[in-house]
Amino acid sequence: MPLFIMALNIVSDARKEHPDLAHHINQSFDVFKENKVKPQSLFATLGRYDYVAIFEAADQTIAFRIASQINAQGVLETETWPVIPYDEFSQLIQ
């Protein structure tokens, strides 16, 4: 099954518009469940992104749908990358 990494940032206006921001962020993450996708890992970070999710999806259409639905809520913005394990990549370039 294809693997994806999704980097997420809290939209700057969301901090002002949503006094219970944690609740709205959790609702955004519920989009994974609604699409029958369970993130393998979900991290909060202290870098360029606020959160990073690693998940498998049946295909890129589902990954696109999840990202679009999260973005549409106006709390988080996403950047999503399809990835393959490094060992597989290194075999491709040999």
Secondary structure, DSSP 8 states (H G I E B T S, - for coil): --EEEEEEEE-HHHHHH-TTHHHHHHHHHHHHHHTT--EEEEEE-SSS-SEEEEEE-SSHHHHHHHHHHHHHTTSEEEEEEEE--HHHHHHHT-
